[in-house]
Amino acid sequence: MEITSVLGFDYGKKRIGLATGQTITHSATPCKTINQIDGNPDWAGIKAEIILWKPQALIVGMPFHTDGSENKMTAAAKQFAYELEKRFKLPVIEVNEALSSQQAEEILKENMKINKQNKHEIDRMAAAIIVQRWLNQQQ
């Protein structure tokens, strides 16, 4: 089956950024941010987004150091990807997310001042960057 629609995740200890992606338009769009509940993903919130967007695959950003080595968040992101696949029975694609949050912050700083109240915007934009990286590899 050809994948035309994906839902991407920028996994974090406090928040998870979400973005949609379409291979037809070759574009990624920031969606929303889901807060972690007591250090665990809000599975009900994630399920609601999967039902809403009906993706054919899920993309999870894998945090690595710029040299490609794993960092302290890599294992947590891998566990999240494993849980996603187990719970929702959709293919999970791992994409290197190195520097996506910094890139997202730079993009957003052009249009707004980043502070504690809108830091979640970075997570949504980082998810879109991760999805866009995957889309770019599909050409």
N, C-alpha and C positions, 0 to 999 in steps of 0.2 A: 504494500500500500504506500502510495506517495504521500508524504507529509506536506500539508498545505497550511496548517495552523498549529501554533505552539504557544505554551504559556511558560514564561521564564521566571526564575527565582534568583534573587540576590539574598542569600542566606546570611543572617546576622544573629548575634546572641540576644539582641533586644527587639529587632524588627526584621521582617522579610519583605523585600521589595518585589513587586510583581509587574510583569510587562507581557503584552501579547505580541505575537509575530505572525506575519503572513508571507508565505513564499510567493504568492501570486503578485502582491504589490511590492514584495521584497522590503517590507518596512516593519519596524518594531515601535510599539507605542507604550509609554509608561502607563500602568494601570492604577495600582494602589499599594499601600503598605499595610501589612498585617502585623500586629504586635504579638510578641511571644507572650505566653501565659505561664507565669512561674517557671520561666526558662525552657518551656516546651512550645513547639509550633502550635498555633491555633488551627488544629486540623479541621474543625467545623468551618472556619472561615476560608481555609484553602479549598475544602470540598465545594463550598458555595461558588467560588471563583471558577473551579473546574466545570461545574454544572453550567454556569453562566456562559463561559467561553468555548466549551466543548473542544479543547485542544486534542490533537492526535498524538502529541508528544509533549513532554515536559523538559525544560532545559534548566539545569542548575549550574550556577557559576561556582567553579572550584577555585578557592583561594590558594595561590602558590606565590612564593617569593619570585621576584623578577628573574632569578636564575633557574626557575623551574622546580626548586625544592619545596617540600611541603612546609606549611607553617602551622601554628597552633589551631587555626580554624579549619584546616583541610579535613581532618578526621570528623569534625562536627558536620561539615557540609556533605561529606560522603555518607554519613549516617542519615542525614536528612534526605538525600537522594534515594538511598535504599528504602527508607520508610515511605517516601512518595510512591515508588514503584510498587511496593508491597500493598499499600492501601488502595491505590487508584488503578492498578493494572494497566498503566500506560507506559510506553517506553520512556526512559529517562536518559537524556543526553547530557554529559558533563562537558562544560566549556571553561577553559582557563579564563578566570576573571581578573587576572593581574591588572592592577591600577584602574579598574572600572569605577570605583568609588571616587578616586581623585579626578578622573576624567569627567564624571558626572557633576562633581562639585564645580569644576571649572566651567562647564557648560551652563550650569544654573547661576553661577555668580555673575554671568553676563546680563542676566535678567532680574536677579533678586539678591537681597542680602540674606546669607545663610545664617540662621541662629537656631537655638534649641527648639523653638516652636515649629520650624519648618525643615528640620534636619531629615525628616522622613522623605522629603522630596528627593534627596540624594539616593535613597534606597530604590525608589521607583525608577529613577533615571539610570542608575547602575544596572538594574534588571533589563532595561531597554537596551543598554549598551551590550550586555551579555548576549541578548537575543539577536541583536544586529550583527555581532561577531559571527554567530552561528549562521545567520542568513547569508552573510558575505562568503562563507565557506561553501555554500550550496551552489554557487554559480558555476 
